[in-house]
Amino acid sequence: MRNAAVLALVGVALVATGCSLGSLAYFLSPEQKLPPEMCALTSPDGKKTVNVVILPALVGAPGPEMIGLERDLAQVVARRLHELLSASSDNVRIIGPAKVEGYKSTHSDWKENPREVGKYFQADYVVYLEVFGLSLFESGSQGELHRGRMEMGINLIALAHPDYPPEKKTMSFVFPDQPRAAELGTSLTEFRTAFLDHVARRVSYCFAEHPRMESYQRTRQPFGLN
């Protein structure tokens, strides 16, 4: 009786706002997910633990806004990818970004050999992210409007499957949809963190199932990096 009453109230509310019974079925149905946009990071039998290295790399001369970008982007992509994968039965282990940073500090040629980085950590996959540029201000705003832009090449190197051809996808990121006044209570550091979160979410969608509605959500509140 109680469930029937709740359904009736929801139906009345949707009809009052112009929604159809089809909309009612959508809102009451379990959340559907979209498949990975590139490749799922899983083993063929679904039993073996899959090791993954997240490896961002800056291409070209870095500007001041890109200081620490490789480290920060690796952390937040690892976090967002872990959140999506942990919601499924996939047995995936993401190598700690701090360990990867330690390797990079002793191997100056790591950018030319992303496959060797994966081999060192006995990884099945390397997610190699080539960052071609980053800006945090709207062009021509003299630093008064925040708006992040980034160009990235997303490369998947499947070490566990030598016969697989490398997969690559180029993406452009713009956040938010409209420029945000820099003085409205958000520091440049907070905005940079929010922008990297936006980028990381989109990157994680390339390799894991993800909520259908979340794919279209653009604006996120800033949060701290662990």
SVG drawing of the C-alpha trace seen along z (x, -y; Angstrom):
<svg xmlns="http://www.w3.org/2000/svg" viewBox="-2 -42 70 59">
<polyline fill="none" stroke="black" stroke-width="0.4" points="0.0,0.0 2.8,-2.4 4.8,-1.7 1.6,-2.1 1.0,-5.5 4.6,-6.6 4.3,-5.6 1.0,-7.5 2.5,-10.6 5.5,-10.4 3.2,-9.9 1.1,-12.9 4.2,-15.0 5.6,-14.0 2.3,-14.6 2.0,-18.0 5.3,-19.0 4.5,-17.7 6.4,-14.3 5.0,-11.3 4.5,-7.7 7.7,-6.9 9.5,-9.4 8.1,-7.7 9.4,-4.3 12.9,-5.9 13.1,-7.5 12.0,-4.3 14.2,-1.9 17.7,-0.9 20.5,-3.2 21.9,-2.1 25.6,-2.4 27.5,-3.1 30.3,-0.8 34.0,-2.0 34.7,-4.4 37.9,-2.7 38.7,0.6 37.8,2.2 40.8,2.9 40.0,6.5 41.5,10.0 39.8,12.4 38.6,14.7 37.7,12.0 39.7,13.7 43.3,12.6 44.3,9.4 45.0,6.7 47.8,4.2 47.5,0.7 50.0,-2.1 48.6,-5.7 51.3,-7.7 50.7,-11.4 53.4,-13.2 53.7,-16.8 54.5,-17.5 56.4,-20.7 57.7,-23.4 55.7,-23.5 54.3,-26.8 54.0,-27.8 50.4,-26.5 51.7,-23.0 54.1,-22.6 53.2,-19.3 50.6,-18.5 51.8,-15.0 51.7,-14.1 48.3,-15.7 46.7,-14.3 48.0,-10.8 46.5,-10.9 43.1,-12.1 42.8,-9.8 43.8,-6.8 41.2,-7.8 38.3,-8.3 39.1,-5.1 39.3,-3.1 35.9,-4.5 34.3,-3.2 36.1,0.1 35.4,0.9 31.7,0.7 32.0,3.7 33.4,7.2 36.5,6.4 39.7,7.2 41.9,4.3 44.9,2.9 46.2,-0.6 49.9,-1.0 50.3,-3.9 51.1,-7.2 53.8,-7.9 55.6,-4.6 55.5,-5.7 56.9,-9.1 59.7,-7.4 60.6,-5.4 60.5,-8.5 62.9,-10.3 65.6,-7.7 64.8,-7.2 65.1,-10.4 64.0,-8.7 60.7,-7.4 58.7,-9.5 60.3,-7.7 59.8,-4.3 56.3,-4.2 56.2,-0.4 59.3,0.0 57.6,-1.7 54.8,0.8 57.2,3.7 59.0,2.5 55.8,2.6 54.7,5.9 51.6,4.0 49.1,5.5 48.1,2.0 49.7,-1.4 47.4,-4.4 49.7,-6.9 48.3,-10.4 50.0,-13.0 49.1,-16.5 49.7,-19.0 48.6,-22.1 46.9,-23.6 45.3,-27.0 43.2,-28.1 42.0,-31.5 39.6,-32.5 41.6,-33.9 41.7,-37.7 40.2,-38.1 43.5,-39.3 43.3,-36.7 39.8,-37.8 37.9,-34.7 38.6,-31.1 38.1,-28.6 40.2,-25.4 41.3,-24.0 43.4,-21.0 44.4,-18.9 45.3,-15.3 46.2,-12.1 45.0,-9.0 47.0,-5.9 46.4,-2.4 49.4,-0.1 48.3,3.6 51.5,5.3 49.6,8.4 48.4,8.8 51.4,8.1 49.2,8.9 46.8,6.1 47.4,2.9 47.9,-0.3 44.7,-2.2 44.7,-6.0 42.1,-8.7 42.5,-12.5 40.3,-14.6 39.8,-18.3 38.5,-19.5 36.8,-22.7 35.6,-23.5 33.2,-25.0 30.8,-25.6 30.8,-29.3 33.8,-31.3 33.7,-31.8 34.7,-35.1 38.0,-34.7 37.0,-36.7 33.9,-34.7 35.5,-32.9 37.5,-30.4 41.2,-30.5 43.3,-29.4 44.4,-26.3 40.8,-25.3 39.8,-25.9 42.8,-23.9 41.8,-21.0 38.2,-21.1 39.3,-21.2 41.6,-18.2 38.7,-16.4 36.6,-17.1 39.4,-15.8 40.0,-12.7 36.3,-11.7 36.3,-11.9 39.5,-9.8 38.1,-7.2 35.1,-6.8 37.4,-5.5 38.3,-2.4 35.3,-1.6 31.5,-1.4 30.1,-4.7 26.7,-6.2 24.7,-7.4 23.6,-10.7 27.0,-11.5 28.4,-11.6 26.7,-14.9 27.4,-16.6 30.0,-19.3 30.3,-21.3 31.8,-19.8 32.7,-21.3 36.4,-21.5 37.8,-18.8 41.2,-18.1 43.7,-15.7 44.9,-12.9"/>
</svg>
